Amino acid sequence: MSFAKEFWSFLRVRKKYWLAPIMLLMILFGGLIVLSQGSAIAPFIYTLF
């Protein structure tokens, strides 16, 4: 959780708010890839693409 706080303070100080949605999408797609590797949810994820 400290990484999230530090990242948010970096965005706030440097005024780079446009990085937040990009990082959020990268985290979501990373989680999707991890979930689809060997779980029971994999067949449902493959139908989305």
Predicted model as a PDB file, atoms N, CA, C, CB and O in Angstrom, pLDDT in the B-factor column:
MODEL        1                                                                  
ATOM      1  N   MET A   1       0.816  -1.192   0.000  1.00 76.00           N  
ATOM      2  CA  MET A   1       0.000   0.000   0.000  1.00 76.00           C  
ATOM      3  C   MET A   1       0.861   1.258   0.000  1.00 76.00           C  
ATOM      4  CB  MET A   1      -0.929  -0.003   1.197  1.00 76.00           C  
ATOM      5  O   MET A   1       0.418   2.311  -0.458  1.00 76.00           O  
ATOM      6  N   SER A   2       2.076   1.160   0.504  1.00 89.00           N  
ATOM      7  CA  SER A   2       2.942   2.336   0.525  1.00 89.00           C  
ATOM      8  C   SER A   2       3.330   2.750  -0.896  1.00 89.00           C  
ATOM      9  CB  SER A   2       4.204   2.058   1.362  1.00 89.00           C  
ATOM     10  O   SER A   2       3.545   3.933  -1.164  1.00 89.00           O  
ATOM     11  N   PHE A   3       3.419   1.770  -1.811  1.00 86.00           N  
ATOM     12  CA  PHE A   3       3.734   2.107  -3.196  1.00 86.00           C  
ATOM     13  C   PHE A   3       2.640   2.973  -3.804  1.00 86.00           C  
ATOM     14  CB  PHE A   3       3.924   0.835  -4.028  1.00 86.00           C  
ATOM     15  O   PHE A   3       2.929   3.919  -4.538  1.00 86.00           O  
ATOM     16  N   ALA A   4       1.391   2.655  -3.502  1.00 84.00           N  
ATOM     17  CA  ALA A   4       0.272   3.438  -4.039  1.00 84.00           C  
ATOM     18  C   ALA A   4       0.303   4.861  -3.495  1.00 84.00           C  
ATOM     19  CB  ALA A   4      -1.074   2.768  -3.695  1.00 84.00           C  
ATOM     20  O   ALA A   4       0.065   5.814  -4.237  1.00 84.00           O  
ATOM     21  N   LYS A   5       0.591   5.011  -2.218  1.00 90.00           N  
ATOM     22  CA  LYS A   5       0.682   6.357  -1.635  1.00 90.00           C  
ATOM     23  C   LYS A   5       1.830   7.148  -2.258  1.00 90.00           C  
ATOM     24  CB  LYS A   5       0.870   6.271  -0.110  1.00 90.00           C  
ATOM     25  O   LYS A   5       1.679   8.323  -2.592  1.00 90.00           O  
ATOM     26  N   GLU A   6       2.954   6.502  -2.404  1.00 90.00           N  
ATOM     27  CA  GLU A   6       4.114   7.173  -2.981  1.00 90.00           C  
ATOM     28  C   GLU A   6       3.866   7.547  -4.442  1.00 90.00           C  
ATOM     29  CB  GLU A   6       5.353   6.280  -2.867  1.00 90.00           C  
ATOM     30  O   GLU A   6       4.246   8.631  -4.885  1.00 90.00           O  
ATOM     31  N   PHE A   7       3.232   6.648  -5.183  1.00 86.00           N  
ATOM     32  CA  PHE A   7       2.921   6.931  -6.585  1.00 86.00           C  
ATOM     33  C   PHE A   7       1.941   8.093  -6.700  1.00 86.00           C  
ATOM     34  CB  PHE A   7       2.345   5.683  -7.271  1.00 86.00           C  
ATOM     35  O   PHE A   7       2.096   8.960  -7.560  1.00 86.00           O  
ATOM     36  N   TRP A   8       0.923   8.108  -5.826  1.00 86.00           N  
ATOM     37  CA  TRP A   8      -0.047   9.201  -5.858  1.00 86.00           C  
ATOM     38  C   TRP A   8       0.611  10.525  -5.511  1.00 86.00           C  
ATOM     39  CB  TRP A   8      -1.201   8.922  -4.896  1.00 86.00           C  
ATOM     40  O   TRP A   8       0.306  11.543  -6.132  1.00 86.00           O  
ATOM     41  N   SER A   9       1.513  10.534  -4.529  1.00 90.00           N  
ATOM     42  CA  SER A   9       2.195  11.782  -4.182  1.00 90.00           C  
ATOM     43  C   SER A   9       3.097  12.243  -5.324  1.00 90.00           C  
ATOM     44  CB  SER A   9       3.018  11.606  -2.894  1.00 90.00           C  
ATOM     45  O   SER A   9       3.234  13.443  -5.561  1.00 90.00           O  
ATOM     46  N   PHE A  10       3.714  11.294  -6.032  1.00 88.00           N  
ATOM     47  CA  PHE A  10       4.508  11.650  -7.208  1.00 88.00           C  
ATOM     48  C   PHE A  10       3.641  12.312  -8.270  1.00 88.00           C  
ATOM     49  CB  PHE A  10       5.195  10.408  -7.789  1.00 88.00           C  
ATOM     50  O   PHE A  10       4.017  13.334  -8.844  1.00 88.00           O  
ATOM     51  N   LEU A  11       2.471  11.719  -8.527  1.00 86.00           N  
ATOM     52  CA  LEU A  11       1.573  12.298  -9.526  1.00 86.00           C  
ATOM     53  C   LEU A  11       1.116  13.695  -9.109  1.00 86.00           C  
ATOM     54  CB  LEU A  11       0.355  11.387  -9.742  1.00 86.00           C  
ATOM     55  O   LEU A  11       1.023  14.597  -9.942  1.00 86.00           O  
ATOM     56  N   ARG A  12       0.839  13.866  -7.847  1.00 88.00           N  
ATOM     57  CA  ARG A  12       0.350  15.147  -7.353  1.00 88.00           C  
ATOM     58  C   ARG A  12       1.421  16.230  -7.428  1.00 88.00           C  
ATOM     59  CB  ARG A  12      -0.140  15.002  -5.923  1.00 88.00           C  
ATOM     60  O   ARG A  12       1.138  17.359  -7.829  1.00 88.00           O  
ATOM     61  N   VAL A  13       2.645  15.890  -7.046  1.00 90.00           N  
ATOM     62  CA  VAL A  13       3.726  16.875  -7.040  1.00 90.00           C  
ATOM     63  C   VAL A  13       4.136  17.241  -8.460  1.00 90.00           C  
ATOM     64  CB  VAL A  13       4.933  16.341  -6.264  1.00 90.00           C  
ATOM     65  O   VAL A  13       4.339  18.415  -8.770  1.00 90.00           O  
ATOM     66  N   ARG A  14       4.258  16.242  -9.315  1.00 89.00           N  
ATOM     67  CA  ARG A  14       4.719  16.486 -10.684  1.00 89.00           C  
ATOM     68  C   ARG A  14       3.605  16.902 -11.641  1.00 89.00           C  
ATOM     69  CB  ARG A  14       5.387  15.254 -11.215  1.00 89.00           C  
ATOM     70  O   ARG A  14       3.878  17.228 -12.797  1.00 89.00           O  
ATOM     71  N   LYS A  15       2.351  16.896 -11.177  1.00 88.00           N  
ATOM     72  CA  LYS A  15       1.181  17.271 -11.992  1.00 88.00           C  
ATOM     73  C   LYS A  15       1.047  16.363 -13.224  1.00 88.00           C  
ATOM     74  CB  LYS A  15       1.289  18.751 -12.437  1.00 88.00           C  
ATOM     75  O   LYS A  15       0.786  16.830 -14.332  1.00 88.00           O  
ATOM     76  N   LYS A  16       1.231  15.079 -13.003  1.00 86.00           N  
ATOM     77  CA  LYS A  16       1.118  14.106 -14.087  1.00 86.00           C  
ATOM     78  C   LYS A  16      -0.080  13.201 -13.844  1.00 86.00           C  
ATOM     79  CB  LYS A  16       2.411  13.271 -14.215  1.00 86.00           C  
ATOM     80  O   LYS A  16       0.059  11.983 -13.728  1.00 86.00           O  
ATOM     81  N   TYR A  17      -1.253  13.809 -13.767  1.00 86.00           N  
ATOM     82  CA  TYR A  17      -2.476  13.057 -13.487  1.00 86.00           C  
ATOM     83  C   TYR A  17      -2.874  12.146 -14.648  1.00 86.00           C  
ATOM     84  CB  TYR A  17      -3.613  14.016 -13.175  1.00 86.00           C  
ATOM     85  O   TYR A  17      -3.639  11.201 -14.454  1.00 86.00           O  
ATOM     86  N   TRP A  18      -2.374  12.414 -15.833  1.00 88.00           N  
ATOM     87  CA  TRP A  18      -2.719  11.596 -16.989  1.00 88.00           C  
ATOM     88  C   TRP A  18      -2.108  10.200 -16.895  1.00 88.00           C  
ATOM     89  CB  TRP A  18      -2.261  12.280 -18.270  1.00 88.00           C  
ATOM     90  O   TRP A  18      -2.519   9.303 -17.632  1.00 88.00           O  
ATOM     91  N   LEU A  19      -1.140   9.996 -16.010  1.00 86.00           N  
ATOM     92  CA  LEU A  19      -0.545   8.669 -15.842  1.00 86.00           C  
ATOM     93  C   LEU A  19      -1.440   7.719 -15.049  1.00 86.00           C  
ATOM     94  CB  LEU A  19       0.798   8.791 -15.154  1.00 86.00           C  
ATOM     95  O   LEU A  19      -1.317   6.501 -15.178  1.00 86.00           O  
ATOM     96  N   ALA A  20      -2.329   8.259 -14.238  1.00 87.00           N  
ATOM     97  CA  ALA A  20      -3.174   7.420 -13.386  1.00 87.00           C  
ATOM     98  C   ALA A  20      -4.050   6.455 -14.194  1.00 87.00           C  
ATOM     99  CB  ALA A  20      -4.055   8.297 -12.513  1.00 87.00           C  
ATOM    100  O   ALA A  20      -4.052   5.265 -13.882  1.00 87.00           O  
ATOM    101  N   PRO A  21      -4.798   6.905 -15.219  1.00 90.00           N  
ATOM    102  CA  PRO A  21      -5.606   5.937 -15.982  1.00 90.00           C  
ATOM    103  C   PRO A  21      -4.773   4.891 -16.715  1.00 90.00           C  
ATOM    104  CB  PRO A  21      -6.465   6.668 -16.982  1.00 90.00           C  
ATOM    105  O   PRO A  21      -5.193   3.742 -16.855  1.00 90.00           O  
ATOM    106  N   ILE A  22      -3.596   5.289 -17.179  1.00 90.00           N  
ATOM    107  CA  ILE A  22      -2.725   4.337 -17.872  1.00 90.00           C  
ATOM    108  C   ILE A  22      -2.268   3.241 -16.917  1.00 90.00           C  
ATOM    109  CB  ILE A  22      -1.506   5.058 -18.478  1.00 90.00           C  
ATOM    110  O   ILE A  22      -2.284   2.060 -17.262  1.00 90.00           O  
ATOM    111  N   MET A  23      -1.863   3.640 -15.717  1.00 89.00           N  
ATOM    112  CA  MET A  23      -1.427   2.644 -14.730  1.00 89.00           C  
ATOM    113  C   MET A  23      -2.585   1.753 -14.303  1.00 89.00           C  
ATOM    114  CB  MET A  23      -0.819   3.334 -13.503  1.00 89.00           C  
ATOM    115  O   MET A  23      -2.401   0.553 -14.100  1.00 89.00           O  
ATOM    116  N   LEU A  24      -3.763   2.323 -14.166  1.00 91.00           N  
ATOM    117  CA  LEU A  24      -4.930   1.530 -13.791  1.00 91.00           C  
ATOM    118  C   LEU A  24      -5.245   0.477 -14.852  1.00 91.00           C  
ATOM    119  CB  LEU A  24      -6.144   2.438 -13.574  1.00 91.00           C  
ATOM    120  O   LEU A  24      -5.530  -0.673 -14.519  1.00 91.00           O  
ATOM    121  N   LEU A  25      -5.195   0.858 -16.111  1.00 93.00           N  
ATOM    122  CA  LEU A  25      -5.439  -0.104 -17.190  1.00 93.00           C  
ATOM    123  C   LEU A  25      -4.364  -1.196 -17.217  1.00 93.00           C  
ATOM    124  CB  LEU A  25      -5.489   0.619 -18.547  1.00 93.00           C  
ATOM    125  O   LEU A  25      -4.671  -2.366 -17.446  1.00 93.00           O  
ATOM    126  N   MET A  26      -3.125  -0.815 -16.988  1.00 91.00           N  
ATOM    127  CA  MET A  26      -2.058  -1.816 -16.967  1.00 91.00           C  
ATOM    128  C   MET A  26      -2.251  -2.810 -15.835  1.00 91.00           C  
ATOM    129  CB  MET A  26      -0.699  -1.141 -16.836  1.00 91.00           C  
ATOM    130  O   MET A  26      -2.011  -4.005 -16.008  1.00 91.00           O  
ATOM    131  N   ILE A  27      -2.683  -2.325 -14.677  1.00 90.00           N  
ATOM    132  CA  ILE A  27      -2.937  -3.215 -13.540  1.00 90.00           C  
ATOM    133  C   ILE A  27      -4.107  -4.140 -13.835  1.00 90.00           C  
ATOM    134  CB  ILE A  27      -3.215  -2.401 -12.266  1.00 90.00           C  
ATOM    135  O   ILE A  27      -4.054  -5.328 -13.519  1.00 90.00           O  
ATOM    136  N   LEU A  28      -5.168  -3.603 -14.442  1.00 91.00           N  
ATOM    137  CA  LEU A  28      -6.332  -4.432 -14.770  1.00 91.00           C  
ATOM    138  C   LEU A  28      -5.989  -5.506 -15.791  1.00 91.00           C  
ATOM    139  CB  LEU A  28      -7.466  -3.564 -15.297  1.00 91.00           C  
ATOM    140  O   LEU A  28      -6.380  -6.662 -15.627  1.00 91.00           O  
ATOM    141  N   PHE A  29      -5.268  -5.141 -16.837  1.00 87.00           N  
ATOM    142  CA  PHE A  29      -4.890  -6.133 -17.843  1.00 87.00           C  
ATOM    143  C   PHE A  29      -3.913  -7.159 -17.270  1.00 87.00           C  
ATOM    144  CB  PHE A  29      -4.272  -5.442 -19.063  1.00 87.00           C  
ATOM    145  O   PHE A  29      -3.980  -8.336 -17.625  1.00 87.00           O  
ATOM    146  N   GLY A  30      -3.018  -6.736 -16.401  1.00 87.00           N  
ATOM    147  CA  GLY A  30      -2.111  -7.679 -15.741  1.00 87.00           C  
ATOM    148  C   GLY A  30      -2.870  -8.674 -14.890  1.00 87.00           C  
ATOM    149  O   GLY A  30      -2.570  -9.868 -14.904  1.00 87.00           O  
ATOM    150  N   GLY A  31      -3.859  -8.184 -14.144  1.00 84.00           N  
ATOM    151  CA  GLY A  31      -4.691  -9.072 -13.339  1.00 84.00           C  
ATOM    152  C   GLY A  31      -5.491 -10.032 -14.201  1.00 84.00           C  
ATOM    153  O   GLY A  31      -5.675 -11.193 -13.837  1.00 84.00           O  
ATOM    154  N   LEU A  32      -5.962  -9.554 -15.334  1.00 80.00           N  
ATOM    155  CA  LEU A  32      -6.710 -10.396 -16.260  1.00 80.00           C  
ATOM    156  C   LEU A  32      -5.829 -11.512 -16.811  1.00 80.00           C  
ATOM    157  CB  LEU A  32      -7.279  -9.555 -17.407  1.00 80.00           C  
ATOM    158  O   LEU A  32      -6.277 -12.650 -16.951  1.00 80.00           O  
ATOM    159  N   ILE A  33      -4.592 -11.188 -17.120  1.00 78.00           N  
ATOM    160  CA  ILE A  33      -3.667 -12.202 -17.633  1.00 78.00           C  
ATOM    161  C   ILE A  33      -3.356 -13.238 -16.553  1.00 78.00           C  
ATOM    162  CB  ILE A  33      -2.360 -11.544 -18.133  1.00 78.00           C  
ATOM    163  O   ILE A  33      -3.313 -14.437 -16.831  1.00 78.00           O  
ATOM    164  N   VAL A  34      -3.144 -12.778 -15.337  1.00 78.00           N  
ATOM    165  CA  VAL A  34      -2.845 -13.709 -14.242  1.00 78.00           C  
ATOM    166  C   VAL A  34      -4.035 -14.627 -13.987  1.00 78.00           C  
ATOM    167  CB  VAL A  34      -2.479 -12.939 -12.952  1.00 78.00           C  
ATOM    168  O   VAL A  34      -3.858 -15.826 -13.773  1.00 78.00           O  
ATOM    169  N   LEU A  35      -5.240 -14.076 -14.008  1.00 73.00           N  
ATOM    170  CA  LEU A  35      -6.432 -14.894 -13.770  1.00 73.00           C  
ATOM    171  C   LEU A  35      -6.683 -15.899 -14.889  1.00 73.00           C  
ATOM    172  CB  LEU A  35      -7.646 -14.002 -13.607  1.00 73.00           C  
ATOM    173  O   LEU A  35      -7.205 -16.987 -14.648  1.00 73.00           O  
ATOM    174  N   SER A  36      -6.315 -15.535 -16.097  1.00 72.00           N  
ATOM    175  CA  SER A  36      -6.628 -16.418 -17.224  1.00 72.00           C  
ATOM    176  C   SER A  36      -5.603 -17.529 -17.415  1.00 72.00           C  
ATOM    177  CB  SER A  36      -6.729 -15.612 -18.492  1.00 72.00           C  
ATOM    178  O   SER A  36      -5.802 -18.394 -18.268  1.00 72.00           O  
ATOM    179  N   GLN A  37      -4.528 -17.536 -16.660  1.00 72.00           N  
ATOM    180  CA  GLN A  37      -3.484 -18.534 -16.866  1.00 72.00           C  
ATOM    181  C   GLN A  37      -3.904 -19.943 -16.483  1.00 72.00           C  
ATOM    182  CB  GLN A  37      -2.272 -18.156 -16.090  1.00 72.00           C  
ATOM    183  O   GLN A  37      -3.558 -20.890 -17.189  1.00 72.00           O  
ATOM    184  N   GLY A  38      -4.619 -20.111 -15.414  1.00 65.00           N  
ATOM    185  CA  GLY A  38      -4.935 -21.481 -15.049  1.00 65.00           C  
ATOM    186  C   GLY A  38      -6.113 -21.583 -14.104  1.00 65.00           C  
ATOM    187  O   GLY A  38      -6.103 -22.390 -13.175  1.00 65.00           O  
ATOM    188  N   SER A  39      -7.100 -20.790 -14.330  1.00 65.00           N  
ATOM    189  CA  SER A  39      -8.217 -20.817 -13.402  1.00 65.00           C  
ATOM    190  C   SER A  39      -9.492 -21.275 -14.106  1.00 65.00           C  
ATOM    191  CB  SER A  39      -8.421 -19.436 -12.771  1.00 65.00           C  
ATOM    192  O   SER A  39      -9.523 -21.456 -15.323  1.00 65.00           O  
ATOM    193  N   ALA A  40     -10.520 -21.453 -13.322  1.00 70.00           N  
ATOM    194  CA  ALA A  40     -11.812 -21.850 -13.873  1.00 70.00           C  
ATOM    195  C   ALA A  40     -12.489 -20.697 -14.596  1.00 70.00           C  
ATOM    196  CB  ALA A  40     -12.716 -22.371 -12.771  1.00 70.00           C  
ATOM    197  O   ALA A  40     -13.460 -20.901 -15.324  1.00 70.00           O  
ATOM    198  N   ILE A  41     -11.989 -19.516 -14.401  1.00 68.00           N  
ATOM    199  CA  ILE A  41     -12.585 -18.336 -15.032  1.00 68.00           C  
ATOM    200  C   ILE A  41     -12.056 -18.121 -16.460  1.00 68.00           C  
ATOM    201  CB  ILE A  41     -12.307 -17.092 -14.179  1.00 68.00           C  
ATOM    202  O   ILE A  41     -12.613 -17.323 -17.213  1.00 68.00           O  
ATOM    203  N   ALA A  42     -10.991 -18.825 -16.826  1.00 67.00           N  
ATOM    204  CA  ALA A  42     -10.322 -18.637 -18.104  1.00 67.00           C  
ATOM    205  C   ALA A  42     -11.256 -18.760 -19.314  1.00 67.00           C  
ATOM    206  CB  ALA A  42      -9.212 -19.631 -18.230  1.00 67.00           C  
ATOM    207  O   ALA A  42     -11.171 -17.909 -20.199  1.00 67.00           O  
ATOM    208  N   PRO A  43     -12.136 -19.755 -19.411  1.00 70.00           N  
ATOM    209  CA  PRO A  43     -12.995 -19.845 -20.594  1.00 70.00           C  
ATOM    210  C   PRO A  43     -13.912 -18.628 -20.759  1.00 70.00           C  
ATOM    211  CB  PRO A  43     -13.833 -21.102 -20.520  1.00 70.00           C  
ATOM    212  O   PRO A  43     -14.263 -18.267 -21.882  1.00 70.00           O  
ATOM    213  N   PHE A  44     -14.289 -18.014 -19.676  1.00 72.00           N  
ATOM    214  CA  PHE A  44     -15.157 -16.846 -19.768  1.00 72.00           C  
ATOM    215  C   PHE A  44     -14.384 -15.614 -20.209  1.00 72.00           C  
ATOM    216  CB  PHE A  44     -15.834 -16.585 -18.432  1.00 72.00           C  
ATOM    217  O   PHE A  44     -14.932 -14.743 -20.885  1.00 72.00           O  
ATOM    218  N   ILE A  45     -13.112 -15.535 -19.829  1.00 68.00           N  
ATOM    219  CA  ILE A  45     -12.282 -14.402 -20.245  1.00 68.00           C  
ATOM    220  C   ILE A  45     -11.984 -14.502 -21.727  1.00 68.00           C  
ATOM    221  CB  ILE A  45     -10.969 -14.348 -19.434  1.00 68.00           C  
ATOM    222  O   ILE A  45     -11.983 -13.482 -22.417  1.00 68.00           O  
ATOM    223  N   TYR A  46     -11.732 -15.690 -22.237  1.00 68.00           N  
ATOM    224  CA  TYR A  46     -11.413 -15.848 -23.641  1.00 68.00           C  
ATOM    225  C   TYR A  46     -12.576 -15.457 -24.532  1.00 68.00           C  
ATOM    226  CB  TYR A  46     -11.005 -17.267 -23.921  1.00 68.00           C  
ATOM    227  O   TYR A  46     -12.358 -15.029 -25.666  1.00 68.00           O  
ATOM    228  N   THR A  47     -13.791 -15.590 -24.061  1.00 70.00           N  
ATOM    229  CA  THR A  47     -14.934 -15.206 -24.902  1.00 70.00           C  
ATOM    230  C   THR A  47     -15.049 -13.692 -25.034  1.00 70.00           C  
ATOM    231  CB  THR A  47     -16.234 -15.776 -24.327  1.00 70.00           C  
ATOM    232  O   THR A  47     -15.706 -13.210 -25.956  1.00 70.00           O  
ATOM    233  N   LEU A  48     -14.433 -12.938 -24.142  1.00 69.00           N  
ATOM    234  CA  LEU A  48     -14.471 -11.478 -24.259  1.00 69.00           C  
ATOM    235  C   LEU A  48     -13.629 -10.978 -25.421  1.00 69.00           C  
ATOM    236  CB  LEU A  48     -13.995 -10.836 -22.970  1.00 69.00           C  
ATOM    237  O   LEU A  48     -13.921  -9.930 -25.996  1.00 69.00           O  
ATOM    238  N   PHE A  49     -12.579 -11.725 -25.770  1.00 67.00           N  
ATOM    239  CA  PHE A  49     -11.701 -11.291 -26.840  1.00 67.00           C  
ATOM    240  C   PHE A  49     -11.928 -12.146 -28.055  1.00 67.00           C  
ATOM    241  CB  PHE A  49     -10.239 -11.345 -26.411  1.00 67.00           C  
ATOM    242  O   PHE A  49     -11.280 -11.944 -29.082  1.00 67.00           O  
TER     243      PHE A  49                                                      
ENDMDL                                                                          
END                                                                             
